[in-house]
Amino acid sequence: MGNEEPSQEAQYRYILRGPRDLVKEVIEQKELCITAEEPILAETLFSTISKGTELSAWKGLPPIRDGIKKYPRLMGYCNVARIVEVDSERTGYRVGDIILTGREHCTAFRSSDAGIFLKVPRSEKEGCEIYSGLYLSHIAYDSLQRGDYRPGHKVAIIGLGVLGYLVGALVRQFGGVASCYTSRSKMVADGAASVIRLVPKFAENKILGEEEFDIVVNTSDAWDDYRLALILARKGGRIINIGFPGRGIRTPEWNPLEPRYLYSKQLSIAYSGYTPDVDCDPIDIRFTKKRNLKFLAELVEAGNSCLEHIYRERVPASELGRVYSELESSKDFGTVMLRWKT
C-alpha cells in the first residue's frame, strides 16, 4: 500500500438543497478511508462546470429521468484529481497518478478502478487542468457518433454554447466545417469562431430551402430551436439532441411531431449522452466511454484540441455559488474551471 500525506484540512463537497441553495457539506472521515471495493483515495485538483446540467438544477428545472431526486443534488461531474493513497495490491494505479473521473465538485473522494475514466498523460499538476473539460468534449464527440458522422457530411449545430462549439471543433478536426445557428453575434474566446461557420438565427428565413444538412445537432431546450432542427434536416437526415426540447417550457401551439417534417423527410431523432461504460475488447464494442476519452486525450496531447477556448474564467472552488449566479444571468460564451488546490 502506498500513500502521500492527504490534506489535513476539512474535506467537503457541494450540495444543492433547493433552487439557488448551494451549501458545503463536510465529508466524514470514514468516507475517505479506502476499502476493498474502493481502494483509491484522491484529492481534486480541478473541476469544470457543465453549464447545461448544473444551471438546470440550480434554477429548479425538472430532472431529465425518473428516479432522480430533484434535491438534494450533488453538483458537477468533470473532475481531475491526484491519487494520494492506494491499495496497490487491488489496483494498477499508483500514488501521484492524475486521473479524470465523473465525481462531483468536492475536495476529495475514494474510488474504484471502474470510477476512473482516464489516467491523465501528465505527471505534474501543471498542464493537467485542461483535462477537467475533456468529458464535455466527449459529449460532443458522442453526438457525432450518434449521427453516424462521416467525412463529407454536412453538419448544422443549433446553439453556440460550449457543447455546440466543441461539436464544431471536432467536425473541423475531422476535415469539415459545421454551420452553427446562433443568436450570438460572435464568440468571446479569441480565434474560436474560426472553426465554425456562424449563421445568425434572424437570417434563417433567407436560407431555409437553400441548405439541408445530413446531421443537425441541437443543443437547445427551446421549442423554436427544435423546429428549426426539423426544417434544416435533409430527407433521411438525423437530428441529435444534446439539449432537452421543452424542458421547463410550456407545450408549443404547433405539433412537435408534424408529419410534413418527420414523415415526409423520414427523419431519425436521437439523444446524445449514453456511451457504454464497460471494459471490453474493441471487437465487442468499439466505442466505449473510456476508449473515446483516450482518443480525445490524444488530440489534446497532439495540440489538436480546442478545449482551451471554452473557459471564460478560472477561479478558486470556494467561489462556486457566485459563479452559478453570474452564469445564470450571463449570455456570454464559455464555462468556468474551479481550482481546488493552491
VEXTI-85769 format. One record per residue (C-alpha): residue in three letters; x, y, z. Coordinates in Angstrom, 1 decimal. Each point is the difference from the previous one (the first is absolute). Layout:
REM VEXTI-85769
+-----+--------+--------+--------+
! res !     c1 !     c2 !     c3 !
+-----+--------+--------+--------+
! ALA !      X !      Y !      Z !
...
+-----+--------+--------+--------+
REM end
This chain:
REM VEXTI-85769
+-----+--------+--------+--------+
! res !     c1 !     c2 !     c3 !
+-----+--------+--------+--------+
! MET !    0.0 !    0.0 !    0.0 !
! GLY !    1.3 !    3.4 !   -0.9 !
! ASN !   -1.0 !    3.4 !    1.2 !
! GLU !    0.8 !    3.7 !   -0.2 !
! GLU !   -1.0 !    2.0 !    3.0 !
! PRO !   -3.6 !    1.2 !   -0.7 !
! SER !   -1.0 !    3.5 !    0.9 !
! GLN !   -1.0 !    0.5 !    3.6 !
! GLU !   -2.4 !    2.7 !   -0.8 !
! ALA !   -3.8 !   -0.7 !    0.3 !
! GLN !   -1.2 !   -1.8 !   -3.1 !
! TYR !   -3.3 !    1.0 !   -1.6 !
! ARG !   -2.2 !   -0.3 !   -3.0 !
! TYR !   -2.6 !    2.4 !   -1.5 !
! ILE !   -3.7 !   -0.9 !    0.4 !
! LEU !   -3.0 !    1.8 !   -1.5 !
! ARG !   -2.8 !   -0.2 !    2.6 !
! GLY !   -2.5 !    1.8 !   -2.2 !
! PRO !   -0.1 !    2.6 !   -2.7 !
! ARG !    3.0 !    2.4 !    0.5 !
! ASP !    0.6 !   -1.5 !    3.4 !
! LEU !    3.6 !   -1.2 !   -0.2 !
! VAL !    1.9 !   -1.2 !    3.1 !
! LYS !    3.2 !   -1.7 !    1.0 !
! GLU !   -0.5 !   -3.4 !    1.5 !
! VAL !    2.9 !   -1.3 !    2.2 !
! ILE !    1.2 !   -3.5 !   -1.2 !
! GLU !    0.3 !   -2.3 !    3.0 !
! GLN !    3.4 !   -1.6 !    0.5 !
! LYS !   -1.4 !   -3.5 !   -0.3 !
! GLU !   -1.1 !    0.9 !   -3.6 !
! LEU !    3.7 !    0.6 !   -0.8 !
! CYS !    1.4 !   -3.3 !    1.3 !
! ILE !    0.8 !   -2.3 !   -2.9 !
! THR !   -1.7 !   -3.3 !   -0.1 !
! ALA !    0.3 !   -3.3 !   -2.0 !
! GLU !   -2.7 !    1.3 !   -2.4 !
! GLU !    1.4 !    3.5 !   -0.2 !
! PRO !    3.8 !   -0.3 !    0.5 !
! ILE !    0.8 !    3.5 !   -1.3 !
! LEU !    0.0 !    3.4 !    1.8 !
! ALA !    0.4 !    3.1 !   -2.1 !
! GLU !    0.0 !    3.7 !    0.6 !
! THR !   -1.6 !    2.3 !   -2.6 !
! LEU !    2.3 !    2.3 !   -1.9 !
! PHE !   -2.4 !    1.6 !   -2.5 !
! SER !   -3.7 !   -0.4 !   -1.1 !
! THR !   -2.0 !    1.6 !   -2.8 !
! ILE !   -3.6 !    1.2 !    0.2 !
! SER !   -2.4 !   -1.7 !   -2.5 !
! LYS !   -2.2 !    3.0 !   -0.5 !
! GLY !   -3.1 !   -1.8 !   -1.4 !
! THR !   -0.2 !   -2.6 !    2.6 !
! GLU !    1.0 !    2.0 !    3.0 !
! LEU !   -1.9 !    3.2 !   -0.7 !
! SER !   -3.2 !   -2.0 !   -0.7 !
! ALA !    0.3 !   -1.4 !    3.5 !
! TRP !    0.9 !    3.4 !    1.4 !
! LYS !   -3.1 !    1.5 !   -1.5 !
! GLY !   -2.3 !   -2.8 !    1.0 !
! LEU !   -0.9 !   -1.5 !   -3.3 !
! PRO !   -1.5 !   -3.6 !    0.1 !
! PRO !    2.4 !   -3.0 !    0.0 !
! ILE !    0.5 !   -1.6 !   -3.4 !
! ARG !   -0.6 !   -3.6 !    1.2 !
! ASP !   -2.4 !   -1.7 !    2.3 !
! GLY !    1.5 !   -1.1 !    3.3 !
! ILE !    2.4 !    3.0 !    0.3 !
! LYS !   -0.5 !    2.0 !    3.2 !
! LYS !   -0.6 !    3.6 !   -0.9 !
! TYR !    1.7 !    1.0 !    3.3 !
! PRO !    2.4 !   -0.3 !    1.7 !
! ARG !    2.3 !   -0.2 !   -3.0 !
! LEU !    3.7 !   -0.5 !   -0.3 !
! MET !    1.4 !    2.5 !   -2.5 !
! GLY !    2.6 !   -0.7 !   -2.7 !
! TYR !    1.4 !   -2.9 !   -1.9 !
! CYS !    3.2 !    1.2 !   -1.6 !
! ASN !    2.8 !   -0.6 !    2.5 !
! VAL !    3.8 !   -0.3 !   -0.3 !
! ALA !    1.7 !   -1.3 !    3.2 !
! ARG !    3.3 !   -1.3 !    1.3 !
! ILE !    0.2 !   -3.4 !    1.8 !
! VAL !    1.3 !    0.4 !    3.5 !
! GLU !   -0.6 !   -3.4 !    1.4 !
! VAL !   -0.4 !   -3.4 !   -1.6 !
! ASP !   -0.1 !   -3.7 !    0.7 !
! SER !    2.4 !   -1.0 !   -2.7 !
! GLU !   -0.9 !   -3.7 !    0.4 !
! ARG !   -3.5 !    0.7 !   -1.2 !
! THR !    0.6 !    2.5 !   -2.8 !
! GLY !    2.5 !    0.9 !   -2.7 !
! TYR !    0.0 !    3.6 !    0.9 !
! ARG !    2.7 !    1.7 !    2.1 !
! VAL !    0.4 !    2.9 !    2.4 !
! GLY !    0.5 !    3.1 !   -2.0 !
! ASP !   -2.0 !   -1.1 !   -3.1 !
! ILE !   -2.2 !    2.8 !   -1.3 !
! ILE !   -3.5 !   -1.3 !   -1.0 !
! LEU !   -3.2 !    1.2 !   -1.7 !
! THR !   -3.2 !   -1.1 !    1.7 !
! GLY !   -3.7 !    0.9 !    0.0 !
! ARG !    0.0 !    1.0 !    3.7 !
! GLU !   -1.8 !    3.0 !    1.3 !
! HIS !    1.6 !    3.3 !    1.0 !
! CYS !    1.8 !   -1.1 !    3.2 !
! THR !    3.4 !    0.2 !    1.7 !
! ALA !    0.6 !   -3.8 !    0.2 !
! PHE !   -1.6 !   -3.4 !   -0.7 !
! ARG !    0.7 !   -3.7 !   -0.1 !
! SER !   -0.5 !   -2.0 !   -3.1 !
! SER !    0.2 !   -3.4 !   -1.7 !
! ASP !    1.8 !   -0.6 !   -3.3 !
! ALA !   -3.3 !    0.1 !   -1.8 !
! GLY !   -0.7 !    3.5 !    1.3 !
! ILE !    3.1 !    1.3 !   -1.8 !
! PHE !   -0.6 !    1.1 !   -3.6 !
! LEU !    3.6 !    0.7 !   -1.0 !
! LYS !    3.5 !    0.2 !    1.4 !
! VAL !    1.1 !    3.5 !   -1.1 !
! PRO !    3.2 !   -0.2 !   -2.0 !
! ARG !    1.7 !    2.7 !    2.1 !
! SER !    2.0 !   -0.8 !    3.1 !
! GLU !   -0.1 !    3.6 !    1.5 !
! LYS !   -2.9 !    2.2 !    1.0 !
! GLU !    1.1 !    2.7 !   -2.5 !
! GLY !   -1.7 !   -0.6 !   -3.3 !
! CYS !   -2.5 !   -2.6 !    1.2 !
! GLU !   -2.8 !    2.6 !    0.6 !
! ILE !   -1.2 !   -0.1 !   -3.6 !
! TYR !   -1.0 !   -3.6 !    0.5 !
! SER !   -2.8 !    1.0 !    2.4 !
! GLY !   -2.0 !    1.1 !   -3.1 !
! LEU !    0.7 !   -3.2 !   -1.9 !
! TYR !   -3.3 !   -1.7 !    0.8 !
! LEU !   -1.8 !    3.0 !   -1.6 !
! SER !    1.9 !   -0.8 !   -3.1 !
! HIS !   -1.1 !   -3.6 !    0.3 !
! ILE !   -3.7 !    1.1 !    0.0 !
! ALA !    0.7 !    1.9 !   -3.2 !
! TYR !    1.8 !   -3.0 !   -1.5 !
! ASP !   -2.8 !   -2.3 !    1.0 !
! SER !   -2.5 !    2.1 !   -1.9 !
! LEU !    1.9 !   -0.4 !   -3.2 !
! GLN !    0.2 !   -3.8 !    0.6 !
! ARG !   -3.7 !   -0.1 !    0.5 !
! GLY !   -0.5 !    1.9 !   -3.2 !
! ASP !    2.3 !   -2.6 !   -1.8 !
! TYR !    2.2 !    2.9 !   -1.1 !
! ARG !    2.2 !   -0.6 !   -3.0 !
! PRO !    2.4 !    2.4 !   -1.8 !
! GLY !   -2.0 !    1.9 !   -2.5 !
! HIS !   -3.2 !    0.1 !    2.1 !
! LYS !   -1.5 !    3.5 !    0.3 !
! VAL !   -0.5 !    0.8 !    3.7 !
! ALA !   -2.1 !    2.7 !    1.5 !
! ILE !    0.2 !    1.0 !    3.7 !
! ILE !   -2.8 !    1.9 !    1.8 !
! GLY !    1.3 !    2.0 !    2.9 !
! LEU !    3.5 !    1.4 !    0.5 !
! GLY !    0.7 !   -1.1 !    3.6 !
! VAL !    3.0 !   -2.1 !    1.1 !
! LEU !   -1.4 !   -3.2 !   -1.4 !
! GLY !   -1.0 !    1.5 !   -3.3 !
! TYR !    3.4 !    1.5 !   -0.4 !
! LEU !    1.7 !   -3.3 !    0.8 !
! VAL !   -2.1 !   -1.9 !   -2.5 !
! GLY !    1.1 !    2.6 !   -2.6 !
! ALA !    3.6 !   -0.3 !    1.1 !
! LEU !   -0.1 !   -3.8 !   -0.5 !
! VAL !   -1.5 !    0.3 !   -3.4 !
! ARG !    2.8 !    2.3 !   -0.9 !
! GLN !    2.5 !   -2.4 !    1.4 !
! PHE !   -1.5 !   -2.8 !   -2.2 !
! GLY !    0.3 !    2.2 !   -3.2 !
! GLY !   -3.3 !    1.8 !   -0.2 !
! VAL !   -1.6 !    3.3 !    1.0 !
! ALA !   -3.3 !    0.0 !    2.0 !
! SER !   -2.6 !    2.7 !   -0.4 !
! CYS !   -1.2 !    1.4 !    3.4 !
! TYR !   -3.3 !    1.7 !    0.3 !
! THR !    0.3 !    2.5 !    2.9 !
! SER !   -1.3 !    3.2 !    1.4 !
! ARG !    3.5 !    0.9 !    1.1 !
! SER !    1.7 !    2.6 !   -2.1 !
! LYS !    3.4 !   -1.4 !    0.6 !
! MET !    2.0 !   -2.3 !    2.2 !
! VAL !    1.7 !    1.5 !    3.1 !
! ALA !    3.0 !   -2.3 !   -0.2 !
! ASP !    2.7 !    1.3 !   -2.4 !
! GLY !    0.3 !   -2.0 !   -3.1 !
! ALA !   -2.8 !   -2.5 !    1.0 !
! ALA !   -2.4 !    1.1 !   -2.8 !
! SER !    2.5 !   -1.1 !   -2.6 !
! VAL !   -1.0 !   -3.6 !    0.4 !
! ILE !   -3.8 !    0.5 !   -0.7 !
! ARG !   -2.0 !    1.8 !   -2.6 !
! LEU !   -2.4 !    2.3 !    1.9 !
! VAL !   -3.5 !    0.5 !   -1.3 !
! PRO !   -2.1 !    2.7 !    1.9 !
! LYS !   -3.4 !   -1.4 !    0.9 !
! PHE !   -1.7 !    3.1 !   -1.2 !
! ALA !    1.2 !   -0.8 !   -3.5 !
! GLU !   -1.4 !   -3.5 !    0.0 !
! ASN !   -3.0 !    0.8 !   -2.2 !
! LYS !    2.4 !    1.2 !   -2.7 !
! ILE !    1.7 !   -3.3 !   -0.3 !
! LEU !   -2.6 !   -2.7 !    0.8 !
! GLY !   -0.4 !   -2.2 !   -3.0 !
! GLU !    3.4 !    1.0 !   -1.3 !
! GLU !    1.9 !   -2.2 !    2.4 !
! GLU !   -0.8 !   -3.4 !    1.4 !
! PHE !    2.1 !   -2.0 !    2.5 !
! ASP !    0.8 !   -3.6 !    0.4 !
! ILE !    0.4 !    0.4 !    3.8 !
! VAL !   -1.5 !    2.7 !    2.2 !
! VAL !    1.3 !    0.2 !    3.6 !
! ASN !   -2.5 !    1.9 !    2.2 !
! THR !    1.5 !    1.3 !    3.3 !
! SER !   -3.1 !    2.0 !    0.9 !
! ASP !   -3.1 !   -0.6 !    2.2 !
! ALA !   -2.1 !    2.5 !   -1.9 !
! TRP !   -2.9 !   -1.2 !   -2.2 !
! ASP !    0.8 !    2.5 !   -2.7 !
! ASP !    3.5 !   -1.5 !   -0.3 !
! TYR !   -1.4 !   -3.5 !   -0.2 !
! ARG !   -2.2 !    1.1 !   -2.8 !
! LEU !    3.0 !    1.6 !   -1.7 !
! ALA !    1.7 !   -3.4 !    0.2 !
! LEU !   -2.9 !   -1.7 !   -1.7 !
! ILE !    0.2 !    2.6 !   -2.8 !
! LEU !    3.7 !   -0.2 !   -0.5 !
! ALA !    0.3 !   -3.8 !   -0.2 !
! ARG !    0.0 !   -1.5 !   -3.5 !
! LYS !   -2.2 !   -2.9 !   -1.0 !
! GLY !    1.3 !   -3.0 !    1.8 !
! GLY !    2.1 !    2.3 !    2.3 !
! ARG !    0.7 !   -0.4 !    3.6 !
! ILE !   -0.7 !    2.3 !    2.9 !
! ILE !    2.1 !   -0.6 !    3.2 !
! ASN !   -1.2 !    1.8 !    3.1 !
! ILE !    2.5 !    1.0 !    2.6 !
! GLY !   -2.5 !    2.4 !    1.5 !
! PHE !   -3.4 !   -1.0 !    1.2 !
! PRO !   -2.8 !    1.6 !   -2.1 !
! GLY !   -2.8 !    1.2 !    2.1 !
! ARG !    1.6 !   -0.4 !    3.4 !
! GLY !   -1.6 !    2.4 !    2.4 !
! ILE !   -1.8 !    1.7 !   -2.9 !
! ARG !   -3.8 !    0.0 !   -0.9 !
! THR !   -1.1 !   -2.4 !   -2.7 !
! PRO !    0.2 !    1.8 !   -3.4 !
! GLU !   -3.1 !    0.9 !   -2.0 !
! TRP !    1.4 !   -1.8 !   -3.0 !
! ASN !    0.4 !   -3.8 !   -0.2 !
! PRO !    3.5 !   -1.2 !    0.8 !
! LEU !   -0.7 !   -3.2 !   -2.0 !
! GLU !   -1.3 !    1.8 !   -3.1 !
! PRO !   -0.1 !   -2.5 !   -2.9 !
! ARG !    1.3 !    2.4 !   -2.5 !
! TYR !    3.3 !   -0.2 !    1.8 !
! LEU !    0.3 !   -3.4 !    1.6 !
! TYR !   -2.0 !   -2.1 !   -2.5 !
! SER !    0.7 !    1.9 !   -3.2 !
! LYS !    3.7 !    0.2 !    0.8 !
! GLN !    0.2 !   -3.4 !    1.7 !
! LEU !    2.2 !    1.6 !    2.7 !
! SER !    1.8 !   -1.9 !    2.7 !
! ILE !    0.2 !    1.8 !    3.4 !
! ALA !    2.2 !   -1.2 !    2.8 !
! TYR !    1.6 !    1.3 !    3.2 !
! SER !    3.7 !    0.2 !    0.8 !
! GLY !    1.2 !   -0.7 !    3.5 !
! TYR !    0.2 !   -3.8 !    0.5 !
! THR !    3.2 !   -1.9 !   -0.9 !
! PRO !    0.7 !   -3.5 !    1.3 !
! ASP !    2.1 !    0.2 !    3.2 !
! VAL !    1.7 !   -3.4 !   -0.3 !
! ASP !    3.4 !   -1.5 !   -0.5 !
! CYS !    0.0 !   -2.4 !   -2.9 !
! ASP !    1.8 !   -0.8 !   -3.2 !
! PRO !   -0.6 !    2.3 !   -3.0 !
! ILE !   -1.5 !   -2.9 !   -1.9 !
! ASP !   -2.8 !    0.0 !    2.5 !
! ILE !   -0.7 !    3.7 !    0.3 !
! ARG !    2.3 !    2.4 !   -1.9 !
! PHE !   -1.1 !    3.3 !    1.5 !
! THR !   -0.2 !    0.0 !    3.8 !
! LYS !    0.3 !    2.9 !    2.4 !
! LYS !    3.6 !   -0.7 !    1.0 !
! ARG !    1.1 !   -0.8 !   -3.5 !
! ASN !   -1.6 !    3.3 !   -1.3 !
! LEU !    1.7 !    2.0 !    2.8 !
! LYS !    3.3 !   -1.6 !   -0.8 !
! PHE !   -0.3 !    1.1 !   -3.6 !
! LEU !   -1.0 !    3.6 !    1.0 !
! ALA !    2.9 !    0.1 !    2.4 !
! GLU !    2.3 !   -0.9 !   -2.9 !
! LEU !   -1.4 !    3.0 !   -1.8 !
! VAL !    0.9 !    2.2 !    3.0 !
! GLU !    3.5 !   -1.4 !    0.2 !
! ALA !    0.5 !    0.6 !   -3.8 !
! GLY !   -1.1 !    3.6 !    0.4 !
! ASN !   -3.2 !   -0.5 !   -2.1 !
! SER !   -2.5 !    0.7 !    2.7 !
! CYS !   -2.0 !    3.2 !    0.4 !
! LEU !   -0.8 !   -0.5 !    3.7 !
! GLU !    2.1 !    3.1 !    0.9 !
! HIS !   -2.6 !    2.2 !   -1.7 !
! ILE !   -3.0 !   -1.1 !    2.1 !
! TYR !    1.1 !    1.8 !    3.2 !
! ARG !   -1.2 !    3.5 !    0.9 !
! GLU !    1.5 !   -0.2 !    3.5 !
! ARG !    2.2 !   -2.1 !    2.3 !
! VAL !   -0.9 !    0.6 !    3.7 !
! PRO !    0.5 !   -1.6 !    3.4 !
! ALA !   -2.6 !   -2.7 !    0.8 !
! SER !   -1.3 !    2.0 !    2.9 !
! GLU !   -1.6 !    2.4 !   -2.5 !
! LEU !   -2.3 !   -2.5 !   -1.5 !
! GLY !   -3.2 !    1.6 !    1.4 !
! ARG !    1.0 !    3.4 !   -1.5 !
! VAL !    0.8 !   -1.7 !   -3.3 !
! TYR !   -3.4 !   -1.7 !   -0.3 !
! SER !   -1.7 !    3.4 !    0.7 !
! GLU !    2.0 !    1.7 !   -2.7 !
! LEU !   -0.4 !   -2.8 !   -2.6 !
! GLU !   -3.7 !    0.0 !    0.5 !
! SER !   -0.4 !    3.6 !   -1.1 !
! SER !    2.9 !    0.1 !   -2.5 !
! LYS !   -0.4 !   -0.5 !   -3.8 !
! ASP !    3.8 !   -0.3 !   -0.5 !
! PHE !    1.5 !   -3.0 !   -1.5 !
! GLY !    2.1 !   -2.4 !    2.1 !
! THR !    0.1 !   -1.8 !    3.3 !
! VAL !    2.1 !    0.2 !    3.1 !
! MET !    2.8 !   -2.1 !    1.5 !
! LEU !    0.3 !   -0.4 !    3.7 !
! ARG !    3.4 !   -0.3 !    1.7 !
! TRP !    0.0 !   -2.2 !    3.1 !
! LYS !    3.7 !    0.0 !    1.1 !
! THR !    2.1 !    3.1 !    0.5 !
+-----+--------+--------+--------+
REM end
